[in-house]
Structure formats: structure tokens, C-alpha cells
């Protein structure tokens, strides 16, 4: 696709977690459009198969694997299969994420805010922080061998301002942002650039509990006048995934200006 001709995706091998829906799916499709080989990781087999079918419209090298990013064995096994099939891993998009589900009458800043038990609280860290950590460790040795790597961690603007959802969610996103900087410092010498993007509200299946009024309220305080679509976030991720990049350890807020 002409949009990505200068990004150097042609022939690159990319792994995208959370690829079944939303931002992860859009990242996979955009990379496929740019000519990359794509490996789709997700927990729901039927969803990543749907993404696979869409990616195969743009690339003939794509695969889908059911992988829980918080499971070290599953991560190592999944990445091993990608390396066997593609011969390398050049790009990693860490997008797998979860959000609390509301029961009728609950609100995030109401009774859900301080009602998380330890297991539910830590579940956010298992996906948003540990998941990034395990995926990074699994792909970086191959990136070091090839002296090239691009890692993009999808976090959240809530990890910057703490203004939404629950403390477990926001704290895990903040951890992911800080962890991004740590990996960038350690592996920059290997030509591995590690950056994060922090979306604001995005119209994805994860926002199932959001009301039309909430969407309207966010659009109303956003200078660009709307809530983001997944492809808006994916296009920012593509910038950090490009071949010729002299940026690392940075966190880019992608929210249409609502947190200026």
C-alpha cells in the first residue's frame, strides 16, 4: 500500500497480540497492507481467524495462534512457531488488553473503583505489564541476532493521568509505559526501538459498557471532534514500527487532543 512504501514493512515479520479485535486487528491489517508477514496472537480462536482472513487479502504470509500473553510457556511456544514459519521476528505490537466489566447499575468511579479483589486487580498487570514483558523477552534474542527490532506497546492515556476506569487498570498501564522506557534503554544498542502509544477513548468491542452519552461527552471535549477508531491508533503504531526510526523510549498520547 502506497501509504507505507517508505516504512520498510515489505518482507518484515510482525507479531501482533490482541489481534482478534479492535486496535490489534487494525494493526495487523495495516502491517499486511504494507507487505509484512503477520502472526496474529489472541485468546479467542474465532476472532483471530476473522482477522487472518482480512489480512490474507493483502499478504500471502499470515498465521493465527491462540496465545495467552500472561502464560510464559504459551508465549515461548507461540513465538517459536512464528520463528520457524517466518525465520525471524522484526516487529512486535503488544496490544493484548482487558477491561473490567460493569454489572447493571455500576460505574467505574462508583462502587467498582475500590471494589476489586486482589486476583482481579493483579489480572490487569498479568496482561498489560507481564504480558508485554514475556513477549519482549521471547522476541528480543532474534532481534538482537538480526540487529533490528521494533516493539510498540499499546498502553492508555489513563496510565498518564489516572482519569478513568479502576486503579488496577490505570496502574497497569502506567507500569507498561515505564517498562517501555526500561527496555528501550537496555536494547537500543541492538537497534531495537521500543516505544508506546497511549490511546484515549477508542470505539472498540472493549468499550461495550460505554453509553452513547459517554461517547458524546468525550467527543465534545476532543479538539478533533470525535472518538478514535481503531485504525487511528494503528496508524500511530505504524510510525513506531517503521524501519528508519530514530525514536525510542517514548510514549505518544493518541487521543485527538482531549488531554491537552
N, C-alpha and C positions, 0 to 999 in steps of 0.2 A: 504493500500500500504506500502511495507516494508520501503520505504524512510521516512515515517512519523511515524513509530511504536513508537519511543521514544518521539514524540512530544505531545502525550496525546490528540489527536483530537477525538478519539473514544468516541462517546456519547455526545460530546460537541455540543452546539448550536451556530451557527455563522450567523451573518448578514453581507451581502456584498452589498455596494451601488455601483452604476455604473456597475452592474453585467451583463449588456447585451452584452458588447463587451470588447475587449482589456484586460487590466490588471485586471479589476474587474471580468470578465468572467474567466480568468485563476486562480484567487484567489479562486473563488467559486469551480471550478473543482478540484483544489489541495486539498482544505479542504474536499470535498466529497470523494476524493481518500483516505484521512486519516481517514475516518469514521465519519466525523462530519455531523450533521444535518444542512442544509444550507437554509437560507432565502435570496432570491435574490431581491434586490430593484433596480428599474430602471424606467426611464421615458417612454421608448418605450416597450410596452407590447410584441410585436412580438419578440424583441431581447431577453428579459429575458425568454421568453418561450423557445427559442432555447437553452439558457444556462441551463434551467431547464431540458430539455431532455438529455443534455450531463451529467449533474450531476447525474441524475437518473440511469445512467449506473454504478455508484459507490456507491450510497447510496439510501435507500428507504425512507428517510425522507428529503424532499425538497419542497420548496414552492416559488412562484414568485408573487411579488406585484408591481404594478405601484405606485411609490412614488417619489415625487419631494422633495429632501432633503432640499430645501430652504423654504418649506412650513411647519410651525410648526404643524399645525393640521394634515397634511398628515403624517408627521414623527411619531407623537404620535399614530395615528391610526394604521400605519403600524407596529410599534414596539409592540403595544398592541396585534395585531393579531399573531405576532410571539410568544409572551409570552403565549398566550392562546394555540397555537398549540404545542409548544415545551416545555413549562413550565419554560423556562429560556433563558437568552442570555449571553453566555460566551465570545464570540469573536465578535468584530466589526471591519470590514475593511472599512474605509471611502475612497472610490475610485472615487465617482462621480466627474466628471470634465468637463469643457468646454474649448474651444479654439476659438479665433477669426477666422472667415473665410475670406479668401482673395478674392477680386474681381480681374478680369483679369488686369494684369499689376502692382498690388500692391505687396509690400514686407513688411515684419514685421518691418524692421528698416528704411523703407522709409516712404511713406505717411500714413501708418497705425499707426505708432508709436505714433504720437501726435495728432491723429485724433479721438480718442474715445470720445464720448459724455458721460456725467455723468451716464446715465442709463446703457450704455454698460460697462463702467468702473466698476460700482458697481455690475453688474451681476456676475463678477468673484468672488467678495467677498461673494455674496449670496450663491454660490455653494461651493467654496473652503474653506471659513472660517466659515460663518454662518452655512452652511450645516454640517460641522464637529461638530460645537458647539451644534446644535439641536439634532443630532444623539447621541452624547455623553450624553447629559442630559437625553435623553429618555431611554438609556440602563443602565446607571450607578446605579440608585437605585436598580435594580435587581442584578447587580454585587455586590453591597455592601451587599445585603441580603445574598448572597451566598459566600461572602468574596473571590471572584475570578473574574478577568476580564482581557482581553487582547484587547487593542484597537490599531489598526495600521492605521495611516493616510498616504495616498499616496499624496505626495507633488510634488516637482520638483527641480532639481538641479538649475533651474533658480531662485528659491527662495533663493538660497545661493549666486549665482554670478550675477544675473540680466542680463545674457548674451543672452537672446533670447525672442522673441515674443514682447508683449506690456507691458508697465508699470503696467497696471491693472492686467494682468496675473501674472507677476513676484511678484508684491507686495502682491497679494492674497495668493500666495504660501509661501512667507516669513511669512505672518501672520499665516498660518496654521502650520508652523514649530514652531513658538514661542508659539502658543496656545497649541501645543502638550506638551511643557515643563510645561506650567501652569497647565494643567490637571494632568500631571504626579506628580507634587509636591503636589497637593491637595489630590489626591486619592490613592497615594502609600500605605498609612496606611491601606487601604481596600484590599490590594493585587490586585490592578488594575494597570497593567503596560501599559503605554501609550507611544508609540514610533512612529516615522515617517520614511518613506523611500522617498528618493529624486531621482527619475529616471532621466537619461539623455534622449537622443532621443530613442523612442521605436516605433517599427513598428506596429502601431495600426491604426484603422479606423480614429482616430482623426487627424492623420498626412496626411489627404487627399490632403492637399495643398503642401506637401513636394515633391520636384522633385528628380528624380534619382541622379542628381548631388549632391543634398544636402545629401542624404543618403551616397553617396560615400565619400563626404568630411568628414562627421562625422566618418565613418568607418576608414578613413585614419588617423585621429588624435587619435583614440582609441587604446590603447596598446593591447587590446584583439581582435582587428581587425574586429569588426562588430558592427552593430546597434543592440540593445537589442530586443528580442522578449518578448511578454507579460509574458510568463512563467518564464523568467529570473527574472522579478520583483516580480512575485508571490512567487517564492521560497524564496526570501529575506523576503517577508511579512510573510511567514510561520514560519521563525525563530522567529520573534517577537510575533507570535500568540501561540507559544508553551507553554505547561503547566509549565515546570520547567525553569523559566526565572528570572534572577537576573539583568535585564537591564530595565531602564525606563527613559523617558525624552530625548532619543537620536534620532538623525537624521542620517540615513545611506544613503550616496550617492551610487547609484547603476547605474553606467554609463560605466562600462568596463574600467575605468581609464582615460577617456577622459578629466577629470578636475583635474588630479593630478598636 
